[in-house]
């Protein structure tokens, strides 16, 4: 058994073997989340993985994201971009100061969630992404202006993700409030939290440190594309 946080060295694979096993598509060595849910894939051992094992579950022109170590890419795959990120973890939470009403989002909120995440963080959130965990939001005069939720999940741990605030409503602490709410909800269940952000985003790092997250390691998001 891996130590608690060591699972996060290969978070997608570990999620698909544990809490999110029902989403796994692929073989015993290479698996992915379904199209329309999450464009993430993982390998049991990236050093020896043949990602062409996923061909029956992918299409030509499709992009996927690998988090952590990049396997050797066969000739029919190409690297699109490399996102150098930071991984942070948290096992405790601070008191929740809910100045605004935090609402649990559900199926009827998906169009608004897609619109907001598409505006702020395009390319990482899909119609089926809310199936992965609970997402929360803040509305002002009916408009969804901030969102955050749970994405990948490993046994005893949940990833905080899709932390978005509409550009017209930044600076009001909405993102902090939503993340703190997710932290409190998970810690009450005995879960730890983890998250990722691009390593040049110093503002995000300061906010997460303020909320109690601790630096764990650098980690890379590799976006690849199937060319044939």
N, CA, C and O of each residue as an XYZ file, in Angstrom:
912
protein
N       0.840     -1.194      0.000
C       0.000      0.000      0.000
C       0.879      1.250      0.000
O       1.792      1.374      0.817
N       0.602      2.167     -0.914
C       1.354      3.411     -0.944
C       1.035      4.257      0.274
O      -0.066      4.191      0.821
N       2.003      5.048      0.689
C       1.724      6.004      1.751
C       0.658      6.970      1.270
O       0.475      7.159      0.067
N      -0.036      7.574      2.205
C      -1.183      8.425      1.924
C      -0.981      9.344      0.723
O      -1.660      9.185     -0.291
N      -0.067     10.296      0.819
C       0.085     11.291     -0.228
C       0.930     10.807     -1.402
O       0.928     11.454     -2.449
N       1.642      9.711     -1.273
C       2.426      9.206     -2.397
C       1.531      8.829     -3.578
O       1.980      8.828     -4.724
N       0.264      8.509     -3.297
C      -0.676      8.218     -4.376
C      -0.801      9.402     -5.329
O      -1.117      9.223     -6.505
N      -0.559     10.591     -4.833
C      -0.740     11.791     -5.638
C       0.410     12.032     -6.610
O       0.357     12.981     -7.391
N       1.452     11.193     -6.581
C       2.482     11.280     -7.611
C       1.906     10.853     -8.959
O       2.388     11.270    -10.012
N       0.870     10.017     -8.913
C       0.199      9.513    -10.123
C      -1.308      9.590     -9.872
O      -1.980      8.560     -9.812
N      -1.840     10.806     -9.723
C      -3.192     10.972     -9.187
C      -4.318     10.420    -10.049
O      -5.290      9.885     -9.517
N      -4.208     10.538    -11.370
C      -5.295     10.061    -12.222
C      -5.393      8.542    -12.156
O      -6.484      7.990    -12.011
N      -4.258      7.872    -12.263
C      -4.274      6.416    -12.183
C      -4.840      5.950    -10.847
O      -5.671      5.043    -10.804
N      -4.394      6.565     -9.764
C      -4.854      6.158     -8.439
C      -6.347      6.424     -8.254
O      -7.040      5.647     -7.599
N      -6.840      7.517     -8.829
C      -8.275      7.806     -8.741
C      -9.080      6.736     -9.474
O     -10.111      6.277     -8.982
N      -8.602      6.345    -10.651
C      -9.326      5.357    -11.452
C      -9.226      3.943    -10.882
O      -9.975      3.054    -11.288
N      -8.307      3.735     -9.947
C      -8.209      2.438     -9.281
C      -8.987      2.405     -7.970
O      -9.219      1.333     -7.410
N      -9.392      3.580     -7.478
C     -10.027      3.633     -6.154
C     -11.411      4.270     -6.264
O     -12.330      3.653     -6.802
N     -11.571      5.472     -5.771
C     -12.887      6.105     -5.672
C     -13.593      6.238     -7.017
O     -14.814      6.100     -7.091
N     -12.849      6.502     -8.066
C     -13.446      6.716     -9.390
C     -13.311      5.496    -10.300
O     -13.301      5.633    -11.523
N     -13.211      4.336     -9.726
C     -13.051      3.113    -10.512
C     -14.194      2.920    -11.508
O     -13.990      2.370    -12.590
N     -15.389      3.368    -11.145
C     -16.546      3.180    -12.033
C     -16.436      3.996    -13.320
O     -17.149      3.723    -14.286
N     -15.548      4.996    -13.343
C     -15.369      5.820    -14.543
C     -14.291      5.256    -15.476
O     -14.173      5.707    -16.615
N     -13.518      4.297    -15.020
C     -12.327      3.854    -15.747
C     -12.671      3.161    -17.064
O     -13.518      2.269    -17.113
N     -11.997      3.589    -18.124
C     -12.074      2.940    -19.434
C     -10.658      2.611    -19.877
O      -9.766      3.453    -19.770
N     -10.436      1.389    -20.376
C      -9.109      1.033    -20.846
C      -8.705     -0.364    -20.451
O      -9.540     -1.260    -20.334
N      -7.405     -0.543    -20.244
C      -6.829     -1.852    -19.955
C      -6.299     -1.902    -18.531
O      -6.490     -0.966    -17.754
N      -5.639     -2.989    -18.199
C      -5.075     -3.136    -16.859
C      -3.908     -2.189    -16.622
O      -3.517     -1.965    -15.477
N      -3.342     -1.626    -17.700
C      -2.157     -0.777    -17.575
C      -2.389      0.684    -17.936
O      -1.665      1.560    -17.463
N      -3.388      0.954    -18.767
C      -3.637      2.327    -19.239
C      -5.144      2.581    -19.213
O      -5.919      1.807    -19.776
N      -5.552      3.657    -18.561
C      -6.982      3.946    -18.436
C      -7.243      5.441    -18.569
O      -6.340      6.264    -18.428
N      -8.506      5.769    -18.845
C      -8.915      7.158    -18.989
C     -10.300      7.360    -18.386
O     -11.027      6.406    -18.112
N     -10.646      8.642    -18.188
C     -12.023      9.011    -17.867
C     -12.811      9.067    -19.170
O     -12.220      9.281    -20.228
N     -14.126      8.880    -19.123
C     -14.924      8.904    -20.354
C     -14.932     10.277    -21.032
O     -14.804     11.317    -20.385
N     -15.086     10.239    -22.358
C     -15.271     11.479    -23.119
C     -16.481     12.225    -22.547
O     -17.501     11.615    -22.226
N     -16.360     13.523    -22.427
C     -17.461     14.322    -21.910
C     -17.499     14.413    -20.404
O     -18.312     15.146    -19.842
N     -16.614     13.665    -19.738
C     -16.498     13.748    -18.274
C     -15.198     14.456    -17.906
O     -15.206     15.467    -17.205
N     -14.078     13.911    -18.391
C     -12.776     14.491    -18.090
C     -11.778     13.962    -19.111
O     -11.787     12.770    -19.416
N     -10.923     14.820    -19.640
C      -9.949     14.395    -20.650
C      -8.639     13.968    -19.993
O      -7.564     14.314    -20.483
N      -8.714     13.231    -18.904
C      -7.530     12.765    -18.193
C      -7.319     11.277    -18.446
O      -8.278     10.513    -18.552
N      -6.051     10.874    -18.542
C      -5.698      9.461    -18.617
C      -4.543      9.194    -17.667
O      -3.816     10.111    -17.282
N      -4.380      7.930    -17.294
C      -3.303      7.562    -16.396
C      -2.743      6.196    -16.749
O      -3.389      5.400    -17.432
N      -1.517      5.934    -16.269
C      -0.840      4.669    -16.545
C      -0.378      4.049    -15.231
O       0.047      4.754    -14.316
N      -0.464      2.730    -15.148
C       0.015      2.047    -13.954
C       1.501      2.301    -13.755
O       1.950      2.561    -12.639
N       2.258      2.225    -14.836
C       3.695      2.494    -14.796
C       4.059      3.288    -16.046
O       4.264      2.705    -17.111
N       4.140      4.612    -15.930
C       4.426      5.439    -17.109
C       5.719      5.060    -17.822
O       5.850      5.291    -19.024
N       6.674      4.482    -17.097
C       7.960      4.145    -17.699
C       7.838      3.032    -18.733
O       8.659      2.949    -19.646
N       6.831      2.179    -18.605
C       6.688      1.044    -19.521
C       5.359      1.046    -20.267
O       5.095      0.135    -21.052
N       4.523      2.044    -20.040
C       3.167      2.040    -20.598
C       3.164      2.208    -22.114
O       3.976      2.946    -22.671
N       2.241      1.512    -22.769
C       1.970      1.697    -24.190
C       0.595      2.348    -24.299
O      -0.423      1.671    -24.161
N       0.559      3.647    -24.543
C      -0.729      4.328    -24.516
C      -1.594      3.966    -25.717
O      -2.769      4.329    -25.765
N      -1.028      3.258    -26.680
C      -1.862      2.786    -27.788
C      -2.845      1.705    -27.336
O      -3.741      1.329    -28.092
N      -2.687      1.210    -26.125
C      -3.694      0.315    -25.576
C      -5.044      1.030    -25.450
O      -6.089      0.387    -25.356
N      -5.010      2.366    -25.449
C      -6.243      3.153    -25.320
C      -6.911      3.452    -26.661
O      -7.950      4.111    -26.692
N      -6.344      2.989    -27.749
C      -6.917      3.318    -29.058
C      -8.411      2.998    -29.172
O      -9.145      3.790    -29.763
N      -8.895      1.867    -28.630
C     -10.335      1.593    -28.741
C     -11.213      2.603    -27.996
O     -12.416      2.683    -28.242
N     -10.613      3.366    -27.095
C     -11.385      4.324    -26.283
C     -11.055      5.769    -26.639
O     -11.414      6.688    -25.901
N     -10.370      5.978    -27.770
C     -10.033      7.336    -28.202
C     -10.350      7.487    -29.687
O     -10.604      6.506    -30.387
N     -10.331      8.726    -30.150
C     -10.561      9.007    -31.564
C      -9.423      9.862    -32.108
O      -8.747     10.562    -31.354
N      -9.218      9.800    -33.404
C      -8.189     10.613    -34.047
C      -8.522     12.094    -33.835
O      -9.661     12.518    -34.032
N      -7.528     12.862    -33.438
C      -7.722     14.284    -33.172
C      -8.079     14.597    -31.733
O      -8.159     15.765    -31.351
N      -8.292     13.569    -30.937
C      -8.682     13.790    -29.537
C      -7.463     14.141    -28.689
O      -6.377     13.594    -28.882
N      -7.659     15.055    -27.754
C      -6.599     15.446    -26.828
C      -6.865     14.842    -25.452
O      -8.009     14.774    -25.002
N      -5.801     14.407    -24.795
C      -5.875     13.865    -23.449
C      -4.801     14.516    -22.601
O      -3.835     15.074    -23.122
N      -4.977     14.441    -21.294
C      -4.013     15.032    -20.363
C      -3.487     13.956    -19.428
O      -4.255     13.197    -18.836
N      -2.171     13.901    -19.304
C      -1.488     13.010    -18.372
C      -0.877     13.875    -17.278
O      -0.241     14.887    -17.573
N      -1.061     13.490    -16.028
C      -0.526     14.253    -14.900
C       0.592     13.446    -14.248
O       0.386     12.309    -13.825
N       1.779     14.049    -14.174
C       2.915     13.354    -13.574
C       3.941     12.996    -14.614
O       4.329     13.842    -15.419
N       4.394     11.749    -14.615
C       5.424     11.305    -15.551
C       4.822     11.043    -16.922
O       3.763     10.424    -17.030
N       5.489     11.511    -17.967
C       5.012     11.317    -19.334
C       5.570     10.027    -19.908
O       6.788      9.850    -19.938
N       4.704      9.108    -20.370
C       5.202      7.896    -21.025
C       5.841      8.234    -22.373
O       5.669      9.337    -22.893
N       6.574      7.279    -22.926
C       7.081      7.436    -24.285
C       5.883      7.475    -25.230
O       5.020      6.598    -25.184
N       5.835      8.494    -26.087
C       4.709      8.633    -26.999
C       4.966      7.865    -28.288
O       5.999      8.065    -28.928
N       4.035      6.980    -28.683
C       4.154      6.321    -29.988
C       4.081      7.361    -31.108
O       3.709      8.510    -30.868
N       4.433      6.961    -32.317
C       4.490      7.896    -33.453
C       3.139      8.527    -33.774
O       3.084      9.616    -34.345
N       2.056      7.854    -33.412
C       0.726      8.389    -33.739
C       0.177      9.321    -32.667
O      -0.991      9.708    -32.719
N       1.009      9.683    -31.696
C       0.637     10.660    -30.672
C       1.671     11.777    -30.672
O       2.833     11.554    -31.013
N       1.248     12.985    -30.287
C       2.174     14.120    -30.226
C       1.880     14.958    -28.987
O       0.749     15.016    -28.505
N       2.925     15.602    -28.490
C       2.776     16.498    -27.355
C       2.270     17.842    -27.833
O       2.854     18.446    -28.733
N       1.175     18.320    -27.230
C       0.596     19.619    -27.587
C       1.187     20.719    -26.719
O       1.639     21.745    -27.227
N       1.182     20.507    -25.426
C       1.745     21.518    -24.521
C       2.061     20.886    -23.177
O       1.552     19.824    -22.819
N       2.922     21.580    -22.452
C       3.352     21.166    -21.122
C       2.984     22.262    -20.138
O       3.408     23.406    -20.300
N       2.198     21.926    -19.115
C       1.842     22.889    -18.079
C       2.566     22.515    -16.793
O       2.258     21.500    -16.168
N       3.525     23.341    -16.407
C       4.255     23.094    -15.165
C       3.425     23.603    -13.998
O       3.134     24.796    -13.901
N       3.052     22.697    -13.123
C       2.124     23.016    -12.045
C       2.705     22.729    -10.670
O       3.766     22.118    -10.534
N       1.994     23.178     -9.674
C       2.304     22.908     -8.269
C       1.175     22.074     -7.694
O       0.001     22.332     -7.962
N       1.535     21.073     -6.903
C       0.542     20.271     -6.182
C       0.626     20.621     -4.699
O       1.705     20.635     -4.107
N      -0.532     20.903     -4.115
C      -0.606     21.221     -2.687
C      -1.606     20.289     -2.017
O      -2.512     19.760     -2.660
N      -1.425     20.098     -0.708
C      -2.313     19.222      0.057
C      -2.730     19.894      1.356
O      -2.088     20.832      1.828
N      -3.818     19.392      1.919
C      -4.327     19.946      3.176
C      -5.102     18.867      3.919
O      -5.868     18.114      3.317
N      -4.898     18.799      5.228
C      -5.603     17.821      6.054
C      -6.451     18.477      7.142
O      -7.135     17.789      7.900
N      -6.405     19.807      7.217
C      -7.162     20.540      8.224
C      -7.920     21.670      7.548
O      -7.697     21.967      6.374
N      -8.801     22.287      8.286
C      -9.554     23.402      7.722
C      -9.717     24.495      8.761
O      -9.684     24.247      9.966
N      -9.894     25.709      8.263
C     -10.150     26.844      9.143
C     -11.660     27.079      9.193
O     -12.384     26.564      8.341
N     -12.149     27.844     10.170
C     -13.590     28.104     10.258
C     -14.129     28.715      8.971
O     -13.465     29.535      8.338
N     -15.321     28.317      8.596
C     -15.945     28.821      7.384
C     -16.619     30.162      7.658
O     -17.501     30.258      8.512
N     -16.204     31.187      6.935
C     -16.818     32.510      7.060
C     -17.657     32.743      5.807
O     -17.176     33.307      4.824
N     -18.900     32.308      5.851
C     -19.753     32.362      4.665
C     -20.529     33.681      4.622
O     -21.654     33.787      5.111
N     -19.885     34.675      4.020
C     -20.518     35.978      3.878
C     -21.627     35.933      2.828
O     -22.598     36.688      2.896
N     -21.465     35.044      1.867
C     -22.474     34.846      0.838
C     -23.043     33.434      0.965
O     -22.415     32.560      1.562
N     -24.209     33.217      0.412
C     -24.830     31.894      0.477
C     -24.164     30.963     -0.524
O     -24.177     31.216     -1.728
N     -23.581     29.882     -0.012
C     -22.986     28.849     -0.861
C     -24.068     27.830     -1.187
O     -24.729     27.310     -0.288
N     -24.249     27.543     -2.478
C     -25.276     26.592     -2.877
C     -24.629     25.364     -3.498
O     -23.641     25.470     -4.224
N     -25.192     24.206     -3.208
C     -24.750     22.970     -3.850
C     -25.347     22.939     -5.252
O     -26.564     23.021     -5.417
N     -24.492     22.820     -6.254
C     -24.950     22.840     -7.640
C     -25.369     21.443     -8.084
O     -24.816     20.444     -7.623
N     -26.346     21.380     -8.978
C     -26.810     20.093     -9.477
C     -27.019     20.162    -10.992
O     -26.547     21.091    -11.649
N     -27.715     19.191    -11.528
C     -27.849     19.032    -12.978
C     -28.390     20.282    -13.660
O     -27.950     20.627    -14.757
N     -29.337     20.960    -13.023
C     -29.942     22.138    -13.654
C     -28.955     23.297    -13.776
O     -29.169     24.215    -14.568
N     -27.873     23.259    -12.994
C     -26.884     24.338    -13.005
C     -25.769     24.112    -14.020
O     -24.923     24.987    -14.204
N     -25.751     22.958    -14.680
C     -24.639     22.627    -15.568
C     -24.435     23.659    -16.681
O     -23.288     24.029    -16.930
N     -25.480     24.149    -17.367
C     -25.233     25.170    -18.397
C     -24.505     26.402    -17.855
O     -23.609     26.929    -18.514
N     -24.880     26.858    -16.672
C     -24.217     28.022    -16.079
C     -22.780     27.692    -15.682
O     -21.889     28.532    -15.809
N     -22.558     26.472    -15.202
C     -21.204     26.055    -14.834
C     -20.302     25.997    -16.062
O     -19.150     26.429    -16.015
N     -20.828     25.462    -17.159
C     -20.062     25.392    -18.401
C     -19.719     26.787    -18.919
O     -18.609     27.024    -19.394
N     -20.673     27.700    -18.823
C     -20.442     29.064    -19.299
C     -19.356     29.755    -18.478
O     -18.479     30.414    -19.038
N     -19.410     29.608    -17.153
C     -18.444     30.291    -16.291
C     -17.054     29.684    -16.416
O     -16.072     30.411    -16.566
N     -16.961     28.359    -16.355
C     -15.645     27.726    -16.464
C     -15.064     27.919    -17.864
O     -13.849     28.036    -18.021
N     -15.924     27.952    -18.878
C     -15.458     28.195    -20.237
C     -14.895     29.586    -20.415
O     -14.001     29.805    -21.232
N     -15.424     30.532    -19.644
C     -14.931     31.910    -19.691
C     -13.604     32.060    -18.969
O     -12.707     32.761    -19.438
N     -13.482     31.387    -17.808
C     -12.323     31.601    -16.938
C     -11.231     30.547    -17.138
O     -10.048     30.885    -17.172
N     -11.615     29.276    -17.271
C     -10.648     28.182    -17.407
C     -11.080     27.244    -18.532
O     -11.462     26.106    -18.257
N     -11.033     27.672    -19.754
C     -11.535     26.834    -20.856
C     -10.730     25.552    -21.032
O      -9.515     25.530    -20.834
N     -11.435     24.483    -21.410
C     -10.764     23.251    -21.787
C     -10.641     22.180    -20.731
O     -10.142     21.091    -21.013
N     -11.088     22.467    -19.510
C     -10.911     21.479    -18.443
C     -12.229     21.001    -17.832
O     -12.231     20.080    -17.015
N     -13.334     21.608    -18.212
C     -14.623     21.298    -17.596
C     -15.610     20.934    -18.693
O     -15.728     21.636    -19.697
N     -16.325     19.816    -18.488
C     -17.247     19.321    -19.502
C     -18.612     19.037    -18.879
O     -18.773     19.102    -17.661
N     -19.578     18.726    -19.714
C     -20.934     18.519    -19.213
C     -21.010     17.422    -18.162
O     -21.820     17.500    -17.239
N     -20.172     16.401    -18.297
C     -20.202     15.296    -17.337
C     -19.264     15.459    -16.159
O     -19.257     14.612    -15.265
N     -18.464     16.528    -16.127
C     -17.514     16.718    -15.028
C     -18.182     16.759    -13.656
O     -17.613     16.231    -12.700
N     -19.373     17.368    -13.513
C     -20.013     17.394    -12.189
C     -20.371     16.014    -11.644
O     -20.705     15.889    -10.465
N     -20.307     14.972    -12.481
C     -20.564     13.621    -11.994
C     -19.455     13.137    -11.060
O     -19.649     12.193    -10.295
N     -18.291     13.790    -11.128
C     -17.125     13.327    -10.378
C     -17.210     13.636     -8.893
O     -16.635     12.912     -8.081
N     -17.908     14.690     -8.526
C     -17.985     15.093     -7.126
C     -19.000     16.206     -6.955
O     -19.752     16.520     -7.878
N     -19.017     16.796     -5.780
C     -19.959     17.868     -5.512
C     -19.346     19.218     -5.889
O     -18.217     19.525     -5.506
N     -20.094     20.009     -6.634
C     -19.671     21.360     -6.992
C     -20.570     22.370     -6.281
O     -21.754     22.122     -6.051
N     -19.982     23.503     -5.943
C     -20.695     24.549     -5.199
C     -20.560     25.872     -5.937
O     -19.626     26.069     -6.714
N     -21.495     26.767     -5.690
C     -21.437     28.053     -6.348
C     -22.006     29.179     -5.513
O     -22.614     28.959     -4.466
N     -21.796     30.381     -5.996
C     -22.380     31.596     -5.419
C     -23.075     32.331     -6.561
O     -22.492     32.542     -7.625
N     -24.316     32.714     -6.329
C     -25.081     33.474     -7.326
C     -25.329     34.885     -6.821
O     -25.496     35.117     -5.623
N     -25.348     35.811     -7.750
C     -25.722     37.189     -7.474
C     -26.809     37.573     -8.468
O     -26.594     37.557     -9.680
N     -27.979     37.920     -7.937
C     -29.135     38.270     -8.769
C     -29.389     37.195     -9.830
O     -29.688     37.500    -10.985
N     -29.267     35.962     -9.423
C     -29.536     34.831    -10.292
C     -28.369     34.361    -11.135
O     -28.402     33.245    -11.654
N     -27.338     35.179    -11.285
C     -26.188     34.818    -12.111
C     -25.170     34.023    -11.307
O     -24.808     34.420    -10.200
N     -24.706     32.902    -11.854
C     -23.635     32.139    -11.216
C     -22.328     32.902    -11.419
O     -21.848     33.031    -12.545
N     -21.755     33.406    -10.326
C     -20.570     34.260    -10.432
C     -19.308     33.604     -9.894
O     -18.206     34.104    -10.118
N     -19.457     32.488     -9.186
C     -18.284     31.778     -8.676
C     -18.627     30.305     -8.523
O     -19.759     29.946     -8.198
N     -17.625     29.455     -8.765
C     -17.835     28.011     -8.676
C     -16.554     27.346     -8.207
O     -15.461     27.864     -8.438
N     -16.680     26.207     -7.554
C     -15.548     25.352     -7.182
C     -16.127     23.993     -6.829
O     -17.292     23.884     -6.446
N     -15.303     22.955     -6.961
C     -15.830     21.633     -6.652
C     -14.764     20.573     -6.538
O     -13.572     20.866     -6.447
N     -15.218     19.327     -6.546
C     -14.349     18.164     -6.372
C     -14.184     17.472     -7.727
O     -15.173     17.152     -8.385
N     -12.941     17.242     -8.142
C     -12.685     16.612     -9.432
C     -12.179     15.187     -9.197
O     -12.969     14.333     -8.795
N     -10.914     14.898     -9.426
C     -10.440     13.533     -9.199
C     -10.497     13.204     -7.708
O     -10.378     14.089     -6.860
N     -10.680     11.920     -7.403
C     -10.751     11.481     -6.008
C      -9.964     10.197     -5.838
O     -10.144      9.235     -6.586
N      -9.095     10.194     -4.852
C      -8.340      9.016     -4.451
C      -8.849      8.629     -3.065
O      -9.336      9.487     -2.329
N      -8.745      7.373     -2.704
C      -9.248      6.929     -1.409
C      -8.838      7.893     -0.290
O      -7.651      8.091     -0.033
N      -9.824      8.481      0.362
C      -9.563      9.381      1.483
C      -9.113     10.764      1.098
O      -8.717     11.545      1.962
N      -9.164     11.096     -0.204
C      -8.701     12.401     -0.660
C      -9.558     12.895     -1.814
O     -10.045     12.098     -2.616
N      -9.742     14.199     -1.897
C     -10.498     14.802     -2.990
C      -9.733     16.004     -3.529
O      -9.124     16.762     -2.774
N      -9.777     16.164     -4.855
C      -9.100     17.294     -5.498
C     -10.037     18.487     -5.613
O     -11.147     18.364     -6.130
N      -9.595     19.625     -5.136
C     -10.334     20.873     -5.312
C     -10.026     21.399     -6.701
O      -8.861     21.525     -7.078
N     -11.067     21.707     -7.464
C     -10.844     22.108     -8.850
C     -11.930     23.057     -9.329
O     -12.885     23.350     -8.610
N     -11.763     23.534    -10.571
C     -12.710     24.450    -11.216
C     -12.997     25.670    -10.340
O     -14.136     26.130    -10.258
N     -11.959     26.185     -9.689
C     -12.114     27.377     -8.842
C     -12.148     28.591     -9.763
O     -11.109     29.064    -10.225
N     -13.351     29.087    -10.023
C     -13.538     30.159    -11.003
C     -14.423     31.265    -10.438
O     -15.416     30.997     -9.761
N     -14.056     32.489    -10.720
C     -14.895     33.642    -10.398
C     -15.048     34.497    -11.651
O     -14.071     34.761    -12.352
N     -16.258     34.923    -11.925
C     -16.495     35.781    -13.085
C     -15.645     37.049    -12.945
O     -15.584     37.629    -11.861
N     -14.988     37.484    -14.026
C     -14.114     38.653    -13.948
C     -14.773     39.896    -13.347
O     -14.087     40.739    -12.768
N     -16.090     40.017    -13.477
C     -16.778     41.194    -12.924
C     -16.987     41.093    -11.418
O     -17.440     42.050    -10.789
N     -16.656     39.929    -10.831
C     -16.932     39.728     -9.405
C     -15.699     39.285     -8.624
O     -15.825     38.780     -7.508
N     -14.513     39.468     -9.193
C     -13.296     39.099     -8.474
C     -13.019     40.093     -7.346
O     -13.563     41.197     -7.319
N     -12.158     39.671     -6.414
C     -11.772     40.540     -5.308
C     -12.756     40.570     -4.159
O     -12.595     41.369     -3.236
N     -13.767     39.727     -4.190
C     -14.772     39.715     -3.124
C     -14.639     38.505     -2.196
O     -15.440     38.327     -1.278
N     -13.628     37.682     -2.441
C     -13.396     36.536     -1.576
C     -14.273     35.332     -1.863
O     -14.342     34.407     -1.054
N     -14.946     35.336     -3.014
C     -15.865     34.235     -3.315
C     -15.120     32.904     -3.474
O     -15.566     31.880     -2.957
N     -13.994     32.918     -4.183
C     -13.239     31.684     -4.389
C     -12.753     31.115     -3.065
O     -12.841     29.909     -2.832
N     -12.242     31.978     -2.200
C     -11.777     31.520     -0.888
C     -12.920     30.903     -0.096
O     -12.752     29.874      0.558
N     -14.073     31.534     -0.159
C     -15.223     31.025      0.586
C     -15.637     29.642      0.074
O     -15.934     28.749      0.868
N     -15.656     29.466     -1.236
C     -16.051     28.182     -1.801
C     -15.034     27.089     -1.483
O     -15.410     25.970     -1.132
N     -13.750     27.413     -1.607
C     -12.715     26.415     -1.299
C     -12.768     26.028      0.171
O     -12.647     24.852      0.512
N     -12.946     27.008      1.035
C     -13.046     26.719      2.469
C     -14.247     25.837      2.764
O     -14.179     24.954      3.619
N     -15.341     26.072      2.063
C     -16.534     25.253      2.243
C     -16.254     23.803      1.840
O     -16.654     22.872      2.539
N     -15.571     23.618      0.716
C     -15.219     22.266      0.267
C     -14.269     21.610      1.260
O     -14.405     20.422      1.557
N     -13.323     22.361      1.769
C     -12.383     21.832      2.758
C     -13.109     21.353      4.003
O     -12.870     20.247      4.488
N     -14.000     22.197      4.517
C     -14.717     21.852      5.743
C     -15.590     20.614      5.554
O     -15.663     19.750      6.428
N     -16.250     20.544      4.400
C     -17.119     19.398      4.103
C     -16.324     18.104      4.049
O     -16.764     17.080      4.570
N     -15.158     18.145      3.421
C     -14.348     16.936      3.281
C     -13.631     16.554      4.569
O     -13.573     15.375      4.919
N     -13.092     17.524      5.267
C     -12.410     17.225      6.528
C     -13.383     16.603      7.527
O     -13.008     15.726      8.306
N     -14.639     17.063      7.499
C     -15.656     16.485      8.389
C     -15.897     15.008      8.076
O     -16.318     14.245      8.946
N     -15.627     14.608      6.825
C     -15.780     13.204      6.412
C     -14.498     12.402      6.620
O     -14.469     11.195      6.384
N     -13.445     13.078      7.060
C     -12.167     12.403      7.235
C     -11.291     12.406      6.004
O     -10.302     11.675      5.944
N     -11.641     13.225      5.011
C     -10.868     13.294      3.776
C      -9.823     14.394      3.823
O     -10.046     15.441      4.430
N      -8.695     14.163      3.189
C      -7.712     15.213      2.937
C      -8.027     15.845      1.583
O      -8.806     15.298      0.803
N      -7.420     16.993      1.312
C      -7.645     17.714      0.056
C      -6.335     17.860     -0.704
O      -5.260     17.893     -0.106
N      -6.431     17.946     -2.016
C      -5.274     18.289     -2.830
C      -5.739     19.152     -3.993
O      -6.925     19.173     -4.322
N      -4.814     19.854     -4.607
C      -5.153     20.710     -5.743
C      -3.920     20.969     -6.581
O      -2.795     20.693     -6.165
N      -4.149     21.503     -7.767
C      -3.069     21.831     -8.697
C      -3.310     23.213     -9.295
O      -4.454     23.614     -9.512
N      -2.237     23.929     -9.555
C      -2.339     25.205    -10.263
C      -1.025     25.465    -10.990
O       0.022     24.949    -10.597
N      -1.083     26.256    -12.038
C       0.113     26.573    -12.825
C       1.121     27.299    -11.939
O       0.755     28.198    -11.182
N       2.388     26.907    -12.036
C       3.389     27.377    -11.073
C       3.697     28.868    -11.157
O       4.370     29.402    -10.276
N       3.221     29.547    -12.192
C       3.431     30.993    -12.290
C       2.318     31.785    -11.609
O       2.383     33.012    -11.534
N       1.303     31.090    -11.115
C       0.161     31.762    -10.493
C       0.439     31.995     -9.009
O      -0.056     31.270     -8.146
N       1.235     33.015     -8.736
C       1.626     33.304     -7.354
C       0.430     33.710     -6.497
O       0.394     33.434     -5.298
N      -0.542     34.364     -7.115
C      -1.720     34.791     -6.353
C      -2.477     33.577     -5.818
O      -2.903     33.565     -4.663
N      -2.640     32.562     -6.655
C      -3.332     31.354     -6.214
C      -2.573     30.680     -5.082
O      -3.167     30.230     -4.103
N      -1.268     30.614     -5.226
C      -0.468     29.959     -4.190
C      -0.631     30.658     -2.841
O      -0.775     29.997     -1.812
N      -0.609     31.979     -2.844
C      -0.757     32.724     -1.594
C      -2.122     32.487     -0.963
O      -2.238     32.346      0.254
N      -3.154     32.444     -1.802
C      -4.505     32.200     -1.282
C      -4.598     30.809     -0.673
O      -5.136     30.645      0.422
N      -4.077     29.806     -1.375
C      -4.167     28.437     -0.875
C      -3.342     28.244      0.396
O      -3.748     27.514      1.301
N      -2.192     28.896      0.461
C      -1.380     28.830      1.679
C      -2.133     29.461      2.849
O      -2.095     28.952      3.969
N      -2.811     30.565      2.580
C      -3.596     31.244      3.613
C      -4.697     30.338      4.143
O      -5.032     30.384      5.326
N      -5.267     29.505      3.253
C      -6.355     28.609      3.648
C      -5.859     27.340      4.344
O      -6.661     26.576      4.882
N      -4.548     27.111      4.335
C      -4.010     25.943      5.036
C      -3.394     24.883      4.155
O      -2.940     23.857      4.661
N      -3.363     25.100      2.834
C      -2.718     24.131      1.945
C      -1.201     24.263      2.043
O      -0.665     25.354      2.239
N      -0.528     23.129      1.902
C       0.927     23.106      1.975
C       1.502     22.572      0.664
O       0.962     21.650      0.052
N       2.608     23.176      0.259
C       3.310     22.734     -0.953
C       3.707     21.275     -0.804
O       4.252     20.872      0.223
N       3.430     20.483     -1.840
C       3.871     19.087     -1.824
C       4.963     18.834     -2.849
O       6.029     18.324     -2.507
N       4.704     19.189     -4.113
C       5.693     18.906     -5.150
C       5.333     19.635     -6.435
O       4.182     20.026     -6.631
N       6.328     19.821     -7.322
C       5.988     20.261     -8.685
C       5.435     19.065     -9.445
O       5.842     17.931     -9.194
N       4.524     19.301    -10.360
C       3.952     18.220    -11.149
C       3.539     18.795    -12.501
O       3.128     19.952    -12.590
N       3.650     17.991    -13.540
C       3.404     18.487    -14.892
C       2.110     17.913    -15.453
O       1.825     16.725    -15.299
N       1.334     18.772    -16.103
C       0.175     18.353    -16.891
C       0.644     18.308    -18.348
O       1.022     19.336    -18.911
N       0.621     17.129    -18.952
C       1.027     16.958    -20.341
C      -0.213     16.805    -21.207
O      -0.981     15.862    -21.019
N      -0.420     17.701    -22.140
C      -1.538     17.561    -23.075
C      -1.016     16.915    -24.355
O      -0.083     17.415    -24.983
N      -1.630     15.799    -24.727
C      -1.186     15.076    -25.914
C      -2.364     14.924    -26.878
O      -3.521     15.063    -26.481
N      -2.065     14.640    -28.132
C      -3.110     14.477    -29.140
C      -2.843     13.217    -29.959
O      -1.702     12.902    -30.299
N      -3.918     12.512    -30.263
C      -3.807     11.340    -31.132
C      -3.933     11.803    -32.585
O      -4.950     12.377    -32.975
N      -2.916     11.554    -33.365
C      -2.878     12.022    -34.752
C      -3.355     10.987    -35.765
O      -3.719     11.342    -36.887
N      -3.358      9.727    -35.386
C      -3.821      8.689    -36.319
C      -4.216      7.433    -35.560
O      -4.632      6.448    -36.170
